[in-house]
Amino acid sequence: MLKFLARVFLAPLARLLFRPRIVGRRNVPKEGGVLLASNHLSFIDSVVITLVAPRSVSFLAKSSYFDGPGLKGAISRAFFTGIGAVPVVRGAGQAAQDALDKGLEILQAGDAFAIYPEGTRSLDGRLYKGRTGVAWLALTAGVPVVPVALSGTQDIQPVGSKRIRFARVTVEFGVPLDLSKHGEASSGRARRQATDEVMQAIQRLSGQELANAYNEPPPANVAERIRRAVRRERR
């Protein structure tokens, strides 16, 4: 019910405030499991995708958004639940696999699920190398992958800012990819080749410069220096 209400009330509001340019909505299958694989520029990306997609889309979000105390925690929990967020404990190893398993459950139930193959958002606007979880999900669930390119979301919530700004965004949904030709999910080579195909499709849509490296989150002190530098540039 919350997801239905969010799409009914929040989607028109998002279109009014951010005036999104949406391309290729018909490329998203209307039914059945489908994996949306997107570039990642801002915290707001998941909200934008789920509100402009032609069907309900789920995505993973930090569990802290769901377990806060009091009225503020209740509002946060209702909002993120309403836009299709699924709580996970972030981390490597078993935590990462647990997150993928939740995505797999959603896909196998015949629903749409969104993922960022880069792992974390790009601070410099380049497109980073994809991690193979996207291929594992698609090959294990046997679902198509729709590449998604976002632009402008970095201006809604710039790096280092906690405030939301009004900015025009573009969301482009590409032609669905059938990754089954690469092989089984158990094959590391198949996962790598399939992931590279997904990233190439995203890059063709977004036009981003390729980083040719994995996007590793910077240490806290480095991240803070980046935020300060960005704030100085805006003054």
C-alpha positions as CSV (number, residue, x, y, z in Angstrom):
1,M,0.0,0.0,0.0
2,L,2.8,2.4,0.9
3,K,4.5,1.8,-2.5
4,F,1.2,2.5,-4.3
5,L,0.6,5.7,-2.4
6,A,4.2,6.9,-3.0
7,R,3.8,6.5,-6.7
8,V,0.4,8.2,-6.8
9,F,1.5,11.2,-4.8
10,L,5.3,11.5,-4.9
11,A,5.8,10.8,-8.6
12,P,3.7,13.8,-9.8
13,L,5.4,16.0,-7.3
14,A,8.9,14.8,-8.4
15,R,8.0,15.6,-12.1
16,L,6.8,19.1,-11.0
17,L,9.9,19.9,-9.0
18,F,12.6,18.3,-11.1
19,R,11.1,18.4,-14.6
20,P,12.7,15.1,-15.5
21,R,13.4,14.3,-19.1
22,I,12.6,10.6,-19.5
23,V,13.8,8.6,-22.4
24,G,13.0,5.0,-23.3
25,R,10.3,4.2,-20.7
26,R,9.0,1.5,-23.1
27,N,12.3,-0.4,-22.8
28,V,11.3,-1.4,-19.3
29,P,9.2,-4.6,-19.4
30,K,5.8,-4.1,-17.9
31,E,5.8,-7.4,-16.1
32,G,8.2,-10.1,-14.9
33,G,11.6,-9.9,-13.2
34,V,13.9,-7.2,-14.6
35,L,17.1,-5.7,-13.3
36,L,17.7,-2.0,-13.8
37,A,21.5,-1.2,-13.8
38,S,22.3,2.5,-13.4
39,N,25.2,4.8,-13.1
40,H,25.4,6.5,-9.7
41,L,25.9,10.2,-9.2
42,S,23.9,11.2,-6.1
43,F,22.1,10.0,-3.0
44,I,18.9,11.0,-4.8
45,D,19.4,8.6,-7.7
46,S,17.3,5.7,-6.3
47,V,14.4,8.1,-5.5
48,V,14.5,9.5,-9.1
49,I,14.5,6.0,-10.7
50,T,11.7,4.6,-8.7
51,L,9.5,7.6,-9.2
52,V,9.9,7.9,-13.0
53,A,10.1,4.3,-14.0
54,P,6.9,2.9,-15.6
55,R,6.5,0.3,-12.8
56,S,7.3,-0.1,-9.2
57,V,11.1,-0.6,-8.6
58,S,12.8,-1.8,-5.4
59,F,16.4,-1.0,-4.3
60,L,18.7,-1.6,-1.4
61,A,19.2,1.1,1.3
62,K,21.0,1.4,4.6
63,S,19.2,-0.2,7.5
64,S,19.7,3.0,9.5
65,Y,17.0,4.6,7.4
66,F,14.5,2.1,8.9
67,D,15.4,1.8,12.5
68,G,15.5,5.4,13.7
69,P,13.6,6.3,16.9
70,G,10.6,8.6,17.4
71,L,8.6,10.5,14.9
72,K,11.6,11.3,12.7
73,G,12.4,7.6,12.4
74,A,8.8,6.7,11.6
75,I,8.7,9.2,8.8
76,S,12.0,8.0,7.4
77,R,10.8,4.4,7.6
78,A,7.5,5.2,5.9
79,F,9.2,7.2,3.1
80,F,11.8,4.7,2.2
81,T,9.4,1.8,2.4
82,G,7.0,3.8,0.2
83,I,9.6,4.3,-2.6
84,G,10.6,0.6,-2.7
85,A,13.7,0.6,-0.5
86,V,14.8,-2.7,1.1
87,P,16.9,-2.4,4.3
88,V,20.3,-4.0,4.3
89,V,23.4,-3.9,6.4
90,R,26.2,-2.7,4.2
91,G,29.6,-4.3,4.1
92,A,31.8,-6.8,2.3
93,G,31.9,-10.6,2.5
94,Q,28.7,-12.1,3.9
95,A,27.0,-8.8,4.2
96,A,27.4,-8.1,0.5
97,Q,26.1,-11.6,-0.4
98,D,23.1,-11.1,1.9
99,A,22.3,-7.9,0.0
100,L,22.5,-9.7,-3.3
101,D,20.3,-12.5,-2.0
102,K,17.6,-9.9,-1.1
103,G,17.8,-8.6,-4.7
104,L,17.6,-12.1,-6.0
105,E,14.4,-12.7,-4.0
106,I,12.8,-9.6,-5.5
107,L,13.7,-10.7,-9.1
108,Q,12.6,-14.2,-8.6
109,A,9.2,-12.9,-7.4
110,G,8.8,-11.3,-10.8
111,D,9.5,-7.7,-9.7
112,A,11.8,-4.9,-10.8
113,F,15.0,-4.3,-8.9
114,A,17.6,-1.5,-9.3
115,I,21.3,-1.8,-8.7
116,Y,24.4,0.4,-9.1
117,P,27.2,-1.8,-10.6
118,E,29.8,0.8,-9.6
119,G,29.1,0.1,-6.0
120,T,29.1,3.6,-4.7
121,R,28.4,7.0,-6.3
122,S,31.0,8.7,-8.4
123,L,32.5,11.8,-6.9
124,D,34.2,13.0,-10.1
125,G,31.5,12.2,-12.6
126,R,33.4,9.4,-14.3
127,L,31.9,6.0,-14.9
128,Y,33.8,3.4,-12.9
129,K,34.3,-0.3,-13.5
130,G,31.3,-2.5,-12.7
131,R,31.4,-5.1,-9.9
132,T,30.1,-8.5,-11.0
133,G,27.1,-8.7,-8.6
134,V,24.9,-7.3,-11.4
135,A,25.8,-10.2,-13.6
136,W,25.4,-12.7,-10.8
137,L,21.9,-11.4,-10.2
138,A,20.8,-11.4,-13.9
139,L,22.3,-14.8,-14.7
140,T,21.0,-16.5,-11.5
141,A,17.5,-15.1,-11.8
142,G,17.4,-15.4,-15.6
143,V,16.2,-11.9,-16.1
144,P,17.0,-9.1,-18.6
145,V,19.1,-6.1,-17.6
146,V,17.9,-2.6,-18.6
147,P,20.8,-0.2,-18.6
148,V,19.9,3.2,-17.1
149,A,21.8,6.5,-17.5
150,L,21.2,9.4,-15.1
151,S,22.4,13.0,-15.5
152,G,21.7,16.1,-13.5
153,T,21.0,14.3,-10.2
154,Q,24.4,15.4,-9.0
155,D,23.0,19.0,-9.1
156,I,20.0,18.1,-7.0
157,Q,22.2,17.1,-4.1
158,P,25.9,18.0,-4.9
159,V,28.8,16.3,-3.2
160,G,29.2,17.7,0.3
161,S,25.7,19.2,0.5
162,K,22.8,17.9,2.6
163,R,20.3,20.2,1.0
164,I,18.1,19.3,-1.9
165,R,18.1,21.7,-4.9
166,F,15.9,22.0,-7.9
167,A,17.6,20.9,-11.0
168,R,16.6,19.4,-14.4
169,V,17.4,15.7,-14.6
170,T,17.5,13.2,-17.4
171,V,16.7,9.5,-17.0
172,E,17.3,7.2,-20.0
173,F,16.3,3.6,-20.1
174,G,18.2,1.5,-22.6
175,V,17.3,-1.5,-24.6
176,P,17.1,-4.7,-22.4
177,L,20.2,-6.9,-22.4
178,D,20.1,-10.7,-22.5
179,L,23.3,-11.7,-20.7
180,S,22.7,-15.5,-20.8
181,K,25.0,-15.8,-23.8
182,H,28.0,-15.2,-21.5
183,G,27.4,-18.4,-19.6
184,E,26.4,-19.5,-16.1
185,A,26.5,-17.3,-13.0
186,S,29.0,-19.8,-11.4
187,S,31.6,-18.8,-14.0
188,G,33.8,-15.8,-13.0
189,R,34.7,-15.2,-16.7
190,A,31.0,-15.1,-17.6
191,R,30.2,-12.7,-14.8
192,R,33.0,-10.4,-15.8
193,Q,32.1,-10.4,-19.5
194,A,28.4,-9.8,-18.7
195,T,29.2,-7.0,-16.3
196,D,31.4,-5.3,-18.9
197,E,28.6,-5.5,-21.4
198,V,26.3,-3.8,-19.0
199,M,28.8,-1.0,-18.2
200,Q,29.4,-0.4,-21.9
201,A,25.7,0.0,-22.4
202,I,25.5,2.5,-19.5
203,Q,28.4,4.5,-20.9
204,R,26.9,4.7,-24.4
205,L,23.7,6.2,-22.8
206,S,25.4,8.5,-20.3
207,G,28.5,9.6,-22.4
208,Q,30.6,9.6,-19.2
209,E,34.3,9.3,-19.3
210,L,35.5,5.9,-18.3
211,A,37.7,5.6,-15.2
212,N,39.0,2.1,-15.9
213,A,39.2,1.4,-12.2
214,Y,36.9,0.4,-9.4
215,N,35.2,3.1,-7.4
216,E,36.5,2.7,-3.9
217,P,34.9,4.9,-1.2
218,P,37.5,7.4,0.1
219,P,38.6,7.3,3.8
220,A,36.5,9.6,6.0
221,N,39.2,12.3,6.2
222,V,39.6,12.4,2.4
223,A,35.9,12.5,1.8
224,E,35.6,15.5,4.2
225,R,38.4,17.3,2.3
226,I,36.5,16.7,-0.9
227,R,33.3,18.1,0.6
228,R,35.1,21.2,1.8
229,A,36.8,21.8,-1.6
230,V,33.4,21.5,-3.3
231,R,31.8,24.0,-0.9
232,R,34.7,26.5,-1.5
233,E,34.2,26.2,-5.3
234,R,30.6,27.2,-5.0
235,R,31.3,30.3,-3.0
